[in-house]
Amino acid sequence: MIKEKLPYKLEQSKNMQVSFELLKSYPSLGDFLAYQYAIDINYSNITNFSESQFVVPGPGAKSGISKCFSDRGGLTETEIIKLMVDRQDKDFERLGLNFERIGNRPLQLIDCQNIFCETDKYSRIKHPEIKGIGDRLRIKQNFISKGKAVDLYLPPKWEYC
């Protein structure tokens, strides 16, 4: 990656999808890791892409979506995630939910992708009878508090937070 000047190529990428495709072109980087790395790199000063233009649903998100929707109406997992982002304000209002944003930042594609992934995880514990995609039945890690306060740090690109 260094010999092939990947950091420079990422910096010159015109959008997150191009960054994703560059990363995915390397051995052992599939869709999931390449997208996660593209998102992580975008939190740095190397790239500065909108988080609302491109998403790659991971296996957990796909499973979470399958648990939430018995009929997707012909939509792909990516289209479902985009629909959630597009409809968030209407649906929060329709459901009477007072959703607290981080600053003025609405949910982005990566956020909704993560929400579906967390839905899959939590439902494995609370509703193991609801099967998703794949054979995952347990949670790999359990949270253990170290008792230390956490200093919150938000990406500087979230200027309005």
Disulfide bonds with the S-S distance in Angstrom:
none
